[in-house]
Amino acid sequence: MKKVKGMRTGAQFLESIREDGRQVFFDGELVKDVTTHPVFQGAAHSIARLYDVAADPVNGALMTIPSPVTGDPVLRCYQIPTSAADLAARRAMSTRWAEETFGLMGRTPDHVAGFLTGYAAKPSVFAEAGKQYAENVTRYHGYARDNHLYVSYAIVPPQIDRSKPPHKQSDPTLYAGVVAERDGGIVLKGAQQLGTGSVFSDALYISCIHPLAPGDEAYAFAVAVPCNTPGLKIYPRRPYAAGATSAFDYPLSSRFDETDSLIVLDDVFVPWENVFCYRNLQLCRDQWWRTPSHSYGNHQAQARYATKLRFLMGLTKRLCEITGVDPMPPVQIMLGEMAAYATIVESMLQAQETQASVDAEGVVWPSKSALYAVMALQSEINPKLLNMARELAGGSMIMLPSTVKDFDNPAIAADLDRYVASPGFPSRLRTQVLKLVWDLIGTEFAGRHEQYEKFYGGASFLVKQNMARAYDFKAATALVDKALALT
């Protein structure tokens, strides 16, 4: 990647991934340019907008910090926090970016940046496997920071046969693993998912977050790989922009589908300097839990989710205004319940900062109990809120003009102006708002988002196990012992 002087702009981001040799396949063909292809360009330009926001001098204090190496401004998401105030500043940056996408792009550049920052905050964990791994983690974090990289990740094995560990699959190269070692690095073969955002990323962090067992050493690795590395293939699911007939009719699907992808590694060579874990079961697990990587990355994710809920609340309020039910007591009760859930998410996000801790090495950790409490309930909160929004919408978001072209026909427009309008909301504006609601909670794009919010942090039972480990049961059972002592 060409070194960028100053903050990276959106135009520079687009230019850097344009026809750079990455292998992205869609509809049976290799995509020559993801920045101009009809199904990818909307999302590519949405990501470019994030870089423009960060590069705007007006946002400098919010979005950037001075590089500790060069002194030049770099993205704040790469900041290693030294206080709760630093965590709050990181959250403010992520919130500002999330507002640009209405919380609908979950793997923007600040997400995996949080993981890389968590690794760089605790190089001692990697040093236990060898000094070189600690040096590699620190060096790569600095490289990504000073070059404003967009790094995404693929850290989950494909769902082939989950009843067997990786080394007992029908073919040992089905799951991404090491197949050869050379003087200059290692060779990887197999597949990994979900690769969200990988179509547009500068690089991929590839590892495994699933538990590995003895015999799985070949799959216990962690590497950073440029997305145009020879042998790396990106197979995205069908982007929902492919069915978006216009930005008016599909205002969200057409702009904010970051896509999820199967990542295939066909003898991909990785130089040693980009290897952070190698055939080490313990370190492959410890990178997530003995460093604050998982906490930093999901602190960002919750800032994004809180923003998305604010967007949902605003749209739900607006559709109630359109249909004239807003002042009705039953509607106010439902809106109040929805607002309570949204406020819980927002408050738990801030609690990660106010209840943060500092370990013996001086590393700041967001409160794990606050983080995992809200993550554990997200799979229940999110569908409940969507169902309440649907109930309040009724048929309003279904009985809509077929497309924006209806308004271009004077005869049709006359009927729409008469029958598809509400006080204070002329037909076109009413339709525009309700198309936005439908794209958020009713379309194929919306369905993917409901599934995403249920599983983005892992299966709910795994997140609840994290919560059980984080909760202070010692203090809770001490109260029981105190009560028993009274008898």
C-alpha positions in Angstrom: 0.0 0.0 0.0 1.2 3.5 -0.9 2.1 5.7 2.1 -0.5 8.4 2.6 0.8 11.9 3.6 -1.5 13.4 6.2 -4.9 12.0 7.0 -6.3 9.6 4.5 -9.2 11.0 2.5 -12.2 9.1 1.0 -10.8 9.6 -2.4 -7.4 8.1 -1.4 -9.2 5.2 0.2 -11.2 4.4 -2.9 -8.1 4.8 -5.1 -6.1 2.4 -2.9 -8.6 -0.4 -3.3 -9.4 0.3 -7.0 -8.2 -2.5 -9.3 -5.5 -3.4 -6.8 -5.5 -7.1 -7.7 -7.9 -8.3 -5.1 -10.0 -11.3 -6.1 -13.6 -10.6 -5.3 -16.2 -12.8 -7.1 -19.8 -12.0 -7.7 -22.4 -13.5 -10.0 -19.9 -16.0 -11.3 -17.3 -13.5 -12.4 -14.3 -11.7 -11.0 -15.1 -8.1 -10.0 -12.6 -5.8 -11.6 -13.3 -2.7 -9.5 -15.3 -2.9 -6.3 -15.5 0.9 -6.1 -17.5 1.3 -9.3 -19.3 -2.1 -9.5 -23.1 -1.4 -9.1 -23.6 -3.8 -6.2 -20.5 -2.6 -4.2 -20.1 1.0 -5.0 -22.7 2.3 -2.5 -21.0 0.7 0.4 -17.5 1.6 -0.9 -18.5 5.3 -1.0 -20.1 5.1 2.5 -16.8 3.9 3.9 -15.0 6.6 1.9 -17.3 9.1 3.6 -16.0 7.9 7.0 -12.4 8.8 6.0 -13.5 12.2 4.8 -15.2 12.9 8.2 -12.0 11.9 10.0 -9.8 13.9 7.7 -11.9 17.1 8.1 -9.9 19.5 10.3 -13.1 20.5 12.0 -13.3 17.0 13.5 -9.6 16.7 14.3 -9.8 16.6 18.1 -12.7 14.2 18.0 -11.5 11.7 15.4 -7.7 11.8 15.6 -4.7 11.6 18.0 -1.0 12.4 17.2 1.0 9.3 16.2 3.4 8.5 19.0 6.0 7.8 16.3 5.5 10.5 13.7 3.5 13.1 15.5 1.1 13.2 12.5 -2.7 12.9 13.1 -3.9 9.3 13.0 -7.3 7.6 13.6 -8.2 7.7 17.3 -9.5 4.1 17.1 -5.8 3.0 17.2 -5.2 4.8 20.5 -4.1 2.6 23.4 -6.2 4.0 26.2 -4.5 4.9 29.5 -7.7 6.1 31.3 -11.4 5.9 31.3 -11.4 9.3 29.6 -9.5 7.7 26.7 -12.2 5.0 26.5 -14.9 7.7 26.3 -12.9 9.6 23.6 -12.7 6.4 21.6 -16.4 5.9 22.0 -17.2 9.4 20.8 -15.1 8.8 17.7 -17.0 5.5 16.9 -20.3 7.2 17.6 -19.5 9.9 15.1 -18.7 7.4 12.5 -21.7 5.3 13.3 -24.0 8.3 12.8 -22.7 8.5 9.2 -24.0 4.9 8.6 -26.9 5.1 11.1 -25.3 2.2 12.9 -25.9 -0.1 9.9 -22.2 -0.9 9.1 -20.9 -3.1 11.9 -17.4 -3.7 10.7 -16.2 -0.2 9.9 -12.4 0.5 10.2 -12.7 1.2 14.0 -13.9 -2.3 14.8 -10.8 -4.5 14.1 -8.6 -1.5 15.0 -9.9 -2.1 18.5 -8.7 -5.7 18.5 -5.3 -4.7 17.1 -5.0 -2.0 19.8 -5.9 -4.6 22.5 -3.1 -6.8 21.3 -0.6 -3.9 21.3 -1.7 -3.0 24.8 -0.6 -6.4 26.1 2.5 -7.6 24.1 3.5 -9.5 27.2 0.8 -12.1 26.4 2.3 -12.7 22.9 5.9 -12.7 24.3 5.1 -15.8 26.3 5.1 -17.7 22.9 8.2 -15.9 21.7 9.6 -12.4 21.7 9.2 -12.1 18.0 5.4 -12.4 18.2 5.2 -9.5 20.7 7.4 -7.4 18.4 5.2 -8.3 15.4 2.0 -7.3 17.1 3.4 -4.0 18.2 5.0 -3.2 14.8 1.8 -4.1 12.9 -0.4 -2.0 15.1 1.9 0.9 14.5 1.9 0.3 10.8 -1.9 0.1 10.6 -2.3 3.2 12.8 0.2 5.4 10.9 -1.3 4.3 7.5 -4.9 4.6 8.6 -5.7 1.1 7.5 -9.1 -0.5 7.2 -8.6 -4.0 8.6 -11.4 -6.5 8.8 -11.2 -10.1 10.0 -12.2 -13.7 9.3 -12.0 -15.7 12.6 -14.7 -18.4 12.4 -14.3 -21.7 10.6 -16.9 -22.6 7.9 -19.9 -24.6 9.1 -19.0 -27.9 7.5 -19.1 -30.4 10.3 -19.1 -28.8 13.8 -19.3 -32.2 15.4 -15.6 -32.7 14.7 -12.5 -30.6 15.4 -10.6 -29.1 12.5 -8.0 -31.8 12.2 -10.6 -34.5 12.0 -12.6 -33.1 9.1 -12.8 -35.2 6.0 -10.1 -33.0 4.5 -7.5 -31.4 6.8 -7.4 -28.3 4.6 -11.1 -27.5 4.7 -10.5 -25.1 7.6 -7.9 -22.4 7.3 -4.6 -23.7 8.6 -0.8 -23.9 8.1 0.3 -26.3 5.4 3.9 -25.3 5.0 6.7 -23.4 6.7 9.4 -21.6 4.7 12.4 -19.5 5.7 10.5 -16.3 5.0 7.1 -17.2 6.5 4.2 -19.7 6.4 1.7 -21.0 3.8 -2.0 -21.1 4.6 -4.7 -23.2 2.9 -8.4 -23.6 3.6 -11.3 -21.3 4.3 -12.5 -19.0 7.0 -15.6 -16.7 7.5 -17.4 -14.3 7.9 -15.1 -11.7 6.4 -17.6 -8.9 6.9 -16.3 -5.8 5.1 -13.4 -7.7 3.5 -14.5 -6.7 0.0 -13.4 -3.2 0.8 -10.7 -3.7 3.4 -7.0 -3.0 3.1 -6.1 -6.2 5.0 -7.6 -9.1 6.8 -6.8 -10.4 10.3 -7.1 -14.2 10.0 -7.2 -16.4 13.1 -9.6 -18.6 15.0 -11.9 -17.6 17.9 -13.4 -21.0 18.3 -12.0 -23.4 20.9 -9.3 -25.6 19.5 -8.1 -28.9 20.9 -4.8 -30.9 20.9 -4.3 -32.0 17.3 -5.5 -28.6 16.0 -2.1 -26.9 16.2 -2.1 -26.2 12.4 -5.2 -24.1 12.9 -3.9 -22.1 15.9 -2.4 -19.2 14.1 -3.0 -15.4 13.7 -1.8 -13.4 10.8 -2.4 -10.1 8.9 -2.8 -10.4 5.1 -3.3 -7.7 2.5 -6.6 -8.3 0.7 -4.8 -8.4 -2.7 -2.4 -11.1 -1.6 -2.0 -13.8 -4.3 -4.2 -16.9 -3.5 -6.6 -15.0 -1.2 -10.1 -15.2 -2.7 -13.2 -13.3 -1.4 -16.6 -14.8 -2.1 -19.3 -12.4 -0.8 -22.9 -13.3 -0.4 -25.3 -11.6 -2.7 -25.1 -7.9 -1.8 -28.6 -6.4 -1.2 -27.7 -3.5 -3.3 -28.3 -5.9 -6.2 -32.0 -5.6 -5.6 -32.1 -2.0 -4.8 -33.9 -0.3 -7.8 -33.2 3.2 -6.5 -31.8 5.0 -3.5 -35.3 6.4 -2.9 -37.0 3.0 -2.7 -34.0 1.3 -0.9 -32.2 4.1 0.9 -30.3 1.8 3.2 -29.8 -1.3 1.2 -28.2 0.7 -1.6 -25.6 2.4 0.6 -24.8 0.4 3.7 -24.5 -3.3 2.9 -20.9 -4.0 3.9 -21.4 -7.7 2.8 -20.2 -10.8 4.5 -17.8 -13.2 2.7 -16.3 -16.6 2.6 -12.5 -16.2 2.6 -10.6 -18.9 0.7 -6.8 -19.2 1.2 -5.2 -21.1 -1.7 -1.6 -21.5 -0.6 -1.4 -17.9 0.7 2.1 -17.0 1.8 2.5 -14.8 4.9 5.9 -13.4 5.9 7.0 -14.0 9.5 6.7 -10.3 10.4 2.9 -10.5 9.9 2.6 -13.7 12.0 1.4 -13.1 15.6 0.6 -16.6 16.7 2.0 -19.8 15.2 0.8 -23.4 16.0 0.1 -22.3 19.6 -3.3 -23.4 21.0 -2.9 -21.4 24.2 -1.9 -18.1 22.6 -4.6 -18.5 19.9 -7.2 -18.5 22.8 -5.4 -16.0 25.0 -5.3 -13.3 22.3 -9.0 -12.7 22.8 -9.3 -13.0 26.6 -6.0 -12.1 28.2 -5.7 -8.9 26.2 -8.4 -6.3 26.1 -8.9 -6.9 22.4 -12.4 -8.4 22.7 -13.4 -5.7 25.1 -12.1 -2.8 22.9 -13.6 -4.2 19.7 -17.0 -4.8 21.3 -16.9 -1.4 23.1 -16.9 0.0 19.6 -19.6 -2.4 18.5 -21.9 -1.2 21.3 -21.3 2.4 20.4 -22.4 1.5 16.9 -25.5 -0.4 18.2 -26.6 2.4 20.5 -26.5 4.7 17.5 -28.5 2.2 15.5 -31.2 2.1 18.2 -31.4 5.9 18.3 -32.0 5.8 14.6 -34.7 3.1 15.1 -36.3 5.2 17.8 -36.3 8.3 15.6 -37.9 6.5 12.7 -40.5 4.9 14.9 -41.4 8.3 16.4 -41.7 9.8 12.9 -44.0 7.0 11.6 -46.2 7.5 14.6 -46.4 11.2 13.8 -47.3 10.3 10.1 -50.2 8.1 11.0 -51.4 10.5 13.7 -51.2 7.9 16.6 -48.3 9.6 18.4 -50.3 11.3 21.2 -52.4 8.2 22.0 -51.6 6.8 25.5 -51.1 3.2 24.3 -48.6 4.4 21.7 -46.8 6.6 24.2 -46.5 3.5 26.5 -44.9 1.5 23.7 -42.6 4.3 22.7 -41.6 4.6 26.4 -40.8 0.9 26.6 -38.7 1.1 23.5 -36.9 4.1 24.8 -36.2 2.3 28.0 -34.4 -0.5 26.2 -32.4 2.0 24.0 -31.4 3.9 27.2 -30.3 0.7 28.9 -27.9 0.0 25.9 -26.6 3.5 26.0 -26.1 3.5 29.8 -24.3 0.1 29.8 -22.0 1.4 27.1 -21.0 4.3 29.3 -20.8 2.0 32.3 -18.0 0.2 30.5 -16.0 3.4 30.9 -17.1 4.6 34.3 -16.4 1.1 35.8 -13.2 0.5 33.8 -10.3 -1.1 35.6 -6.5 -0.8 35.3 -4.4 -4.0 35.5 -0.9 -4.5 36.9 0.7 -3.4 33.6 -1.3 -0.2 33.6 -3.6 -1.3 30.8 -7.2 0.0 30.9 -10.0 -2.5 30.5 -13.6 -1.6 29.9 -15.9 -3.2 32.5 -16.4 -6.7 31.3 -19.6 -7.1 33.4 -21.1 -4.0 31.8 -20.1 -5.1 28.3 -21.2 -8.7 28.5 -24.4 -7.9 30.3 -25.7 -5.8 27.4 -24.3 -8.2 24.8 -26.0 -11.2 26.5 -29.3 -9.5 26.3 -29.0 -7.9 22.8 -30.3 -11.0 21.1 -33.5 -10.6 23.1 -33.7 -6.8 23.1 -33.2 -6.3 19.4 -36.1 -8.5 18.0 -38.4 -7.1 20.7 -37.7 -3.6 19.6 -38.2 -4.5 15.9 -41.5 -6.2 16.7 -42.8 -3.2 18.6 -41.8 -0.9 15.6 -43.7 -3.3 13.3 -46.8 -3.2 15.6 -46.8 0.6 15.6 -46.3 0.8 11.8 -49.2 -1.5 11.0 -49.8 -1.5 7.3 -48.4 2.0 6.7 -45.0 0.7 5.4 -46.6 -1.9 3.2 -49.3 0.1 1.3 -46.8 2.3 -0.5 -46.2 3.5 -4.1 -44.4 0.8 -6.1 -41.4 3.0 -6.9 -40.3 6.6 -7.0 -41.2 6.6 -10.7 -44.9 6.7 -9.7 -44.4 10.3 -8.8 -43.1 11.1 -12.3 -46.4 10.3 -13.8 -48.8 13.2 -13.3 -51.9 11.1 -13.3 -50.6 8.7 -10.7 -49.0 11.4 -8.7 -52.4 13.2 -8.4 -54.0 10.1 -6.8 -51.0 9.6 -4.5 -51.1 13.2 -3.4 -54.8 12.7 -2.5 -54.8 9.3 -0.9 -51.2 8.6 0.2 -50.6 11.7 2.4 -50.9 12.7 6.0 -51.3 16.1 7.8 -47.8 17.7 7.6 -46.5 14.9 5.4 -47.2 15.3 1.7 -47.3 12.1 -0.3 -43.7 12.1 -1.5 -42.2 12.8 2.0 -44.6 10.3 3.6 -43.5 7.7 1.2 -39.8 8.6 1.6 -40.0 8.1 5.4 -41.9 4.9 5.2 -39.6 3.4 2.6 -36.8 4.2 5.1 -38.7 2.3 7.8 -39.3 -0.7 5.5 -35.7 -0.9 4.5 -34.7 -0.9 8.2 -37.1 -3.5 9.4 -38.8 -5.3 6.5 -36.5 -5.9 3.5 -33.9 -8.6 2.9 -31.3 -6.1 4.1 -33.3 -5.7 7.3 -33.5 -9.5 7.8 -29.7 -9.8 7.6 -29.4 -7.1 10.2 -31.7 -8.9 12.6 -29.6 -12.1 12.2 -26.4 -10.0 12.5 -27.4 -8.4 15.8 -28.3 -11.8 17.2 -24.9 -13.4 16.4 -22.3 -10.6 15.8 -20.7 -11.2 19.2 -21.1 -15.0 19.0 -23.9 -17.3 19.9 -25.9 -15.9 22.8 -25.1 -18.9 25.0 -21.3 -18.1 24.6 -21.8 -14.5 25.5 -23.8 -15.5 28.5 -21.0 -17.7 29.6 -18.7 -14.7 29.3 -21.1 -12.8 31.5 -21.1 -15.7 34.1 -17.3 -15.5 34.2 -17.3 -11.7 34.5 -20.0 -11.4 37.2 -18.9 -11.0 40.9 -20.4 -14.2 42.3 -18.0 -14.0 45.2 -19.6 -10.9 46.5 -23.1 -12.3 45.8 -22.5 -15.6 47.7 -20.9 -13.6 50.5 -24.3 -12.1 51.1 -25.7 -15.6 51.3 -23.1 -16.6 53.9 -23.9 -13.5 55.9 -27.6 -14.4 55.9 -26.8 -18.0 56.9 -24.7 -16.7 59.8 -27.8 -15.1 61.2 -29.6 -18.4 61.7 
